[in-house]
Amino acid sequence: MSIGRVLIVDDHKRVLTALQILLQDEFEEVQTLSNPNSLLSTLATNQYDIILLDMNFSAGVNTGNEGLFWLKKILDKDTDLAVVLMTAYGDVELAVKAIKVGASDFILKPWDNNKLVSTLKTALELRRSKQKIIQLENEKAGLAREMNQASTQMIGRSKPMLEMLRIVEKVASTDANILILGEHGTGKELIARELHQKSERCNGIFITVDMGAITESLFESELFGHVKGAFTDARESRIGRFEIASGGTLFLDEIGNLSMPMQAKLLGALQTHKIIRLGDNQVRDIDIRLICATNKNLVQMVVDGEFREDLLYRINTIQIDVPELRYRNGDVAVLAEYYLRKYAAKYNKENLRFAKNTIDKLMGYSWPGNVRELQHTIEKAVILTDNPELLAEEFLFKERRINEIKNEAVSFEEMEKQLIGSSMDRHKGNMSHIAKELGVTRPTLYHKIKKYDL
């Protein structure tokens, strides 16, 4: 017996009786209705999986228009209901019209018992499949909302930060591919999430892939998916990250860690907007907004033959440079207060505060690990302190303080200017070679050249 509830709508009582006797052993519940005018009220108070609907109710009328009318009414109330129409008049055009309106199938009177039962069970399976699809789509949407809400608030009011946020606001609504550059700990993924949340894809899913953690042997399987039996451990088919992110945003972190073969495979997918699962031959369309990030100098890697130039152009429609924390004057204090409130609440120390000289000490440190280092430092201090205030002596830094470095600023800047000028003379203005020799990115080099008016 199939688990399903059937409602038969026909104005001939003998037909209703015969169908009920036939179907009661095949389905969980079978109910009948002789007057279609009661159909909507019946649907309002009962739940059904299948409606077996006659197409003609008025005497002498055999156009099938009555059946089409009630079909539309049923589907207006529940688009997922399986409706099977039946009529004594074999009209192919009418059958096609009914299917286009939304009927699951069409049978003729007098019916063949086996065919009728088979048709209704197929309609039930179709309804179950639709319900499963809707459930999966709702789960995906719920997962997308949950993952999108997992982002951390972007905090900062320094000039470099405000300038970067201005660019984020400007490009977020586009579908342009974005390349985010910055040191470790600057918050590149946070920028990617902000771009996603401000885009037209914000209701879609945001998928992060750490390219530095994917081996070459698993690259295709992770990004494009695989079918069962594609390789030794492929015990079941698996969807890839590209397909999961379709309709949303795919964030490829540490893009500079890809080998040349992996770069070629990635480029192919980006150029065609199509992927093929490993071990399969079916081409699948993908619809993603791509955001990549790295702390490496990709331009120099292209010069050195370590990164494909065509891939760089493909992922770098817009470039966003995330400023290091040491260049974000004033943001250290704002971020420190934010993380203090966050972790004080988390560890039940809500009244905890900074001592007067503690913020000065935090602002005097250069934070080579950027925002991530500051975050972890504050959390550690909150956990370990037994005082009502976080004291300056509770923060121990190995690196020299910024204030100590500032005392050497004049001589240091002059030395840096001379170093860049000498390199420019040696390489005759070739920016790639100059950047490589100095160990800086080209954007940083351009900034220094403009700063020193070279």
GUNUGU-143425 format. One line per 8 residues: number of its first residue (from 1); their letters; for each residue x, y, z of C-alpha. Coordinates in nm, 2 decimals. Example, Ala and Ser with C-alpha at 12.3 -4.5 7.8 and 13.67 -1.06 7.14 Angstrom:
BEGIN
1	AS	1.23 -0.45 0.78  1.37 -0.11 0.71
//
This chain:
BEGIN
1	MSIGRVLI	0.00 0.00 0.00  0.13 0.35 -0.09  0.12 0.61 0.18  -0.09 0.87 0.02  -0.43 1.04 0.05  -0.66 1.04 -0.26  -0.97 1.25 -0.33  -1.20 1.14 -0.62
9	VDDHKRVL	-1.42 1.41 -0.76  -1.70 1.29 -1.00  -2.07 1.35 -1.03  -2.15 0.98 -1.10  -2.19 0.79 -0.77  -2.14 0.45 -0.93  -1.80 0.57 -1.06  -1.71 0.70 -0.72
17	TALQILLQ	-1.80 0.37 -0.56  -1.61 0.16 -0.81  -1.30 0.38 -0.78  -1.31 0.38 -0.40  -1.33 0.00 -0.39  -1.04 -0.03 -0.64  -0.81 0.22 -0.47  -0.87 0.16 -0.10
25	DEFEEVQT	-0.63 -0.13 -0.09  -0.37 0.07 -0.28  -0.36 0.40 -0.08  -0.36 0.50 0.28  -0.70 0.69 0.25  -0.95 0.73 -0.04  -1.23 0.99 -0.01  -1.50 1.09 -0.27
33	LSNPNSLL	-1.68 1.40 -0.36  -1.98 1.42 -0.60  -2.02 1.80 -0.62  -1.72 2.01 -0.73  -1.87 2.32 -0.57  -1.76 2.17 -0.24  -1.41 2.11 -0.36  -1.24 2.42 -0.22
41	STLATNQY	-1.40 2.39 0.12  -1.30 2.03 0.13  -0.94 2.11 0.05  -0.94 2.38 0.32  -1.02 2.13 0.59  -0.84 1.82 0.46  -0.50 1.74 0.32  -0.46 1.52 0.01
49	DIILLDMN	-0.17 1.41 -0.21  -0.37 1.33 -0.53  -0.69 1.46 -0.68  -0.86 1.23 -0.93  -1.08 1.48 -1.11  -1.35 1.43 -1.37  -1.35 1.68 -1.66  -1.72 1.71 -1.72
57	FSAGVNTG	-2.00 1.76 -1.46  -2.29 1.93 -1.63  -2.53 1.71 -1.83  -2.47 1.72 -2.21  -2.14 1.90 -2.17  -1.82 1.73 -2.29  -1.58 2.01 -2.36  -1.37 1.95 -2.06
65	NEGLFWLK	-1.37 2.32 -1.96  -1.53 2.24 -1.62  -1.24 2.01 -1.54  -0.98 2.28 -1.65  -1.16 2.54 -1.44  -1.14 2.33 -1.12  -0.79 2.22 -1.21  -0.68 2.58 -1.20
73	KILDKDTD	-0.87 2.64 -0.87  -0.70 2.34 -0.71  -0.35 2.45 -0.82  -0.42 2.81 -0.70  -0.47 2.66 -0.36  -0.18 2.41 -0.36  0.06 2.41 -0.66  0.22 2.08 -0.54
81	LAVVLMTA	-0.10 1.87 -0.55  -0.09 1.59 -0.80  -0.41 1.63 -1.01  -0.50 1.34 -1.25  -0.78 1.43 -1.49  -1.02 1.17 -1.64  -1.28 1.19 -1.92  -1.48 0.97 -2.15
89	YGDVELAV	-1.37 1.17 -2.45  -1.03 1.11 -2.59  -0.92 1.46 -2.69  -0.54 1.48 -2.73  -0.54 1.86 -2.75  -0.74 1.88 -2.43  -0.50 1.64 -2.26  -0.20 1.86 -2.37
97	KAIKVGAS	-0.38 2.17 -2.25  -0.45 2.01 -1.91  -0.08 1.91 -1.87  0.03 2.26 -1.96  -0.20 2.40 -1.69  -0.04 2.17 -1.44  -0.21 1.84 -1.44  0.01 1.54 -1.35
105	DFILKPWD	-0.15 1.31 -1.60  -0.47 1.23 -1.80  -0.67 0.90 -1.82  -0.97 0.79 -2.03  -1.30 0.63 -1.92  -1.35 0.34 -1.92  -1.02 0.29 -1.75  -0.79 0.00 -1.72
113	NNKLVSTL	-0.75 -0.08 -1.35  -0.38 -0.15 -1.36  -0.30 0.15 -1.57  -0.51 0.38 -1.34  -0.34 0.25 -1.02  0.00 0.29 -1.19  -0.08 0.64 -1.31  -0.19 0.75 -0.96
121	KTALELRR	0.12 0.60 -0.79  0.35 0.78 -1.04  0.16 1.10 -0.97  0.22 1.04 -0.59  0.59 0.99 -0.65  0.61 1.31 -0.85  0.44 1.50 -0.56  0.69 1.35 -0.31
129	SKQKIIQL	0.98 1.45 -0.54  0.85 1.81 -0.56  0.81 1.82 -0.18  1.17 1.70 -0.14  1.30 1.96 -0.37  1.12 2.23 -0.18  1.25 2.10 0.14  1.61 2.10 0.01
137	ENEKAGLA	1.57 2.45 -0.13  1.44 2.57 0.21  1.72 2.40 0.39  1.97 2.55 0.15  1.82 2.90 0.20  1.82 2.85 0.58  2.18 2.74 0.56  2.27 3.04 0.35
145	REMNQAST	2.11 3.27 0.60  2.29 3.10 0.89  2.63 3.11 0.72  2.58 3.47 0.60  2.49 3.58 0.96  2.82 3.42 1.08  3.02 3.72 0.96  3.18 3.96 1.20
153	QMIGRSKP	3.10 4.33 1.19  3.35 4.55 0.99  3.49 4.80 1.23  3.71 5.10 1.16  3.70 5.47 1.10  4.06 5.54 0.98  4.11 5.70 0.64  4.26 5.38 0.48
161	MLEMLRIV	3.97 5.18 0.61  3.70 5.43 0.50  3.86 5.45 0.16  3.85 5.07 0.13  3.49 5.05 0.24  3.39 5.31 -0.02  3.53 5.08 -0.29  3.34 4.79 -0.13
169	EKVASTDA	3.01 4.98 -0.14  3.07 5.08 -0.50  3.15 4.73 -0.64  2.93 4.51 -0.42  2.62 4.54 -0.63  2.80 4.43 -0.94  2.88 4.07 -1.04  3.24 4.17 -1.12
177	NILILGEH	3.51 3.92 -1.00  3.70 4.07 -0.70  4.06 4.01 -0.59  4.13 4.10 -0.23  4.50 4.15 -0.13  4.63 4.19 0.22  4.85 4.04 0.49  4.75 3.75 0.71
185	GTGKELIA	4.50 3.86 0.97  4.37 4.18 0.79  4.02 4.04 0.74  4.01 3.94 0.37  3.73 3.69 0.43  3.54 3.96 0.62  3.56 4.19 0.32  3.44 3.90 0.09
193	RELHQKSE	3.14 3.85 0.32  3.06 4.22 0.32  3.06 4.22 -0.07  2.83 3.92 -0.07  2.58 4.07 0.18  2.56 4.40 -0.01  2.51 4.22 -0.35  2.20 4.11 -0.53
201	RCNGIFIT	2.31 3.75 -0.43  2.28 3.82 -0.06  2.00 3.56 -0.03  2.22 3.30 -0.19  2.49 3.10 -0.02  2.84 3.22 0.06  3.09 2.93 0.02  3.45 2.96 0.14
209	VDMGAITE	3.73 2.74 0.01  4.08 2.75 0.15  4.29 2.68 -0.16  4.60 2.63 0.05  4.44 2.33 0.23  4.33 2.15 -0.09  4.58 1.90 -0.23  4.62 1.86 -0.61
217	SLFESELF	4.47 1.51 -0.61  4.15 1.64 -0.44  4.12 1.97 -0.63  3.87 1.86 -0.89  3.66 1.65 -0.65  3.63 1.94 -0.40  3.55 2.21 -0.65  3.36 2.03 -0.93
225	GHVKGAFT	3.23 1.72 -0.74  3.25 1.35 -0.84  3.02 1.06 -0.91  3.02 0.73 -0.73  3.31 0.51 -0.84  3.51 0.80 -0.99  3.81 0.70 -0.78  3.89 0.44 -0.51
233	DARESRIG	3.73 0.62 -0.21  3.43 0.76 -0.41  3.17 0.55 -0.24  2.89 0.79 -0.32  2.84 1.09 -0.56  2.92 1.43 -0.42  2.84 1.78 -0.53  3.13 2.02 -0.56
241	RFEIASGG	3.17 2.37 -0.42  3.10 2.54 -0.75  2.75 2.38 -0.77  2.68 2.44 -0.40  2.76 2.81 -0.45  2.56 2.84 -0.76  2.33 3.14 -0.73  2.55 3.28 -0.45
249	TLFLDEIG	2.92 3.37 -0.40  3.23 3.15 -0.41  3.52 3.28 -0.21  3.86 3.12 -0.29  4.10 3.21 -0.02  4.48 3.18 -0.07  4.44 3.16 -0.44  4.82 3.22 -0.48
257	NLSMPMQA	4.88 2.86 -0.35  4.74 2.69 -0.66  4.97 2.48 -0.87  4.98 2.55 -1.25  4.77 2.24 -1.33  4.51 2.35 -1.08  4.51 2.70 -1.22  4.44 2.56 -1.57
265	KLLGALQT	4.14 2.36 -1.44  4.00 2.66 -1.25  4.04 2.89 -1.55  3.85 2.65 -1.77  3.55 2.66 -1.53  3.56 3.04 -1.50  3.57 3.09 -1.88  3.29 2.86 -1.97
273	HKIIRLGD	3.07 2.89 -1.65  3.04 2.51 -1.68  3.18 2.22 -1.48  3.19 1.84 -1.52  3.20 1.62 -1.21  3.50 1.39 -1.18  3.41 1.06 -1.34  3.10 1.20 -1.52
281	NQVRDIDI	3.04 1.33 -1.87  2.74 1.56 -1.80  2.82 1.93 -1.84  2.66 2.14 -1.56  2.60 2.51 -1.58  2.72 2.72 -1.28  2.62 3.07 -1.17  2.86 3.22 -0.92
289	RLICATNK	3.00 3.55 -0.82  3.38 3.49 -0.77  3.59 3.65 -0.50  3.95 3.55 -0.45  4.21 3.66 -0.19  4.58 3.62 -0.12  4.87 3.77 0.07  5.10 3.69 -0.22
297	NLVQMVVD	5.22 3.92 -0.50  5.04 3.76 -0.80  5.19 4.00 -1.05  5.54 3.89 -0.95  5.43 3.53 -0.96  5.32 3.59 -1.32  5.67 3.73 -1.40  5.83 3.43 -1.23
305	GEFREDLL	5.61 3.19 -1.42  5.43 3.07 -1.11  5.08 3.21 -1.19  4.89 3.22 -1.51  4.85 3.57 -1.65  4.51 3.49 -1.81  4.38 3.36 -1.47  4.50 3.68 -1.30
313	YRINTIQI	4.30 3.89 -1.55  4.00 3.66 -1.50  3.99 3.69 -1.12  4.10 4.05 -1.10  3.83 4.27 -1.25  3.84 4.48 -0.93  4.13 4.47 -0.68  4.07 4.57 -0.32
321	DVPELRYR	4.38 4.63 -0.10  4.31 4.57 0.27  4.52 4.81 0.49  4.74 4.66 0.76  4.64 4.75 1.11  4.96 4.94 1.17  4.85 5.19 0.91  4.50 5.23 1.05
329	NGDVAVLA	4.56 5.51 1.30  4.29 5.51 1.57  4.13 5.18 1.47  4.33 4.98 1.73  4.14 5.15 2.02  3.80 5.10 1.85  3.87 4.73 1.78  4.01 4.67 2.12
337	EYYLRKYA	3.70 4.81 2.28  3.48 4.60 2.05  3.66 4.27 2.13  3.67 4.35 2.50  3.29 4.38 2.51  3.25 4.07 2.30  3.48 3.84 2.51  3.38 4.00 2.85
345	AKYNKENL	3.02 3.90 2.77  3.13 3.55 2.65  3.33 3.48 2.96  3.08 3.64 3.21  3.30 3.94 3.29  3.07 4.22 3.17  3.21 4.49 3.39  3.57 4.44 3.27
353	RFAKNTID	3.73 4.75 3.12  4.07 4.88 3.01  4.30 5.06 3.25  4.39 5.42 3.15  4.73 5.34 3.01  4.64 5.00 2.85  4.50 5.15 2.53  4.81 5.36 2.48
361	KLMGYSWP	5.02 5.04 2.50  4.80 4.86 2.25  4.82 5.16 2.01  5.19 5.17 2.04  5.23 4.81 1.92  5.28 4.74 1.54  5.05 4.43 1.53  5.23 4.22 1.27
369	GNVRELQH	4.95 3.97 1.29  4.69 4.25 1.22  4.33 4.24 1.35  4.35 3.86 1.41  4.64 3.91 1.65  4.46 4.19 1.83  4.15 3.98 1.86  4.33 3.68 2.00
377	TIEKAVIL	4.53 3.90 2.23  4.22 4.06 2.39  4.05 3.72 2.43  4.35 3.58 2.60  4.37 3.87 2.84  4.00 3.86 2.92  4.03 3.49 3.00  4.34 3.52 3.22
385	TDNPELLA	4.28 3.84 3.41  4.16 3.84 3.77  4.14 4.22 3.79  3.84 4.45 3.72  4.06 4.62 3.47  4.29 4.50 3.19  4.62 4.64 3.30  4.90 4.74 3.06
393	EEFLFKER	5.14 4.49 3.21  4.91 4.21 3.12  5.00 4.26 2.76  5.36 4.15 2.67  5.49 4.21 2.32  5.81 4.09 2.17  5.83 4.33 1.89  5.94 4.69 1.93
401	RINEIKNE	5.66 4.94 1.99  5.56 5.18 1.71  5.66 5.48 1.92  6.01 5.34 1.94  6.02 5.31 1.56  5.88 5.66 1.51  6.19 5.80 1.67  6.38 5.67 1.37
409	AVSFEEME	6.12 5.78 1.12  6.32 6.06 0.94  6.63 5.85 0.88  6.43 5.54 0.80  6.21 5.72 0.54  6.52 5.88 0.39  6.68 5.54 0.37  6.37 5.38 0.21
417	KQLIGSSM	6.35 5.66 -0.04  6.71 5.61 -0.14  6.66 5.23 -0.16  6.37 5.26 -0.40  6.54 5.52 -0.61  6.85 5.31 -0.65  6.64 5.01 -0.75  6.45 5.22 -1.00
425	DRHKGNMS	6.79 5.32 -1.16  6.91 4.97 -1.17  6.60 4.83 -1.33  6.53 5.13 -1.55  6.17 5.17 -1.42  6.06 4.81 -1.46  5.81 4.80 -1.17  5.79 4.42 -1.16
433	HIAKELGV	6.16 4.38 -1.11  6.17 4.66 -0.86  5.89 4.52 -0.66  6.05 4.17 -0.66  6.39 4.31 -0.55  6.23 4.51 -0.27  6.00 4.24 -0.16  5.68 4.45 -0.19
441	TRPTLYHK	5.36 4.44 -0.39  5.33 4.67 -0.69  5.05 4.87 -0.53  5.27 4.93 -0.23  5.56 5.03 -0.46  5.34 5.28 -0.64  5.22 5.42 -0.31  5.59 5.47 -0.20
449	IKKYDL	5.69 5.63 -0.53  5.40 5.87 -0.50  5.48 5.94 -0.14  5.85 6.02 -0.20  5.77 6.19 -0.54  6.02 5.97 -0.72
//
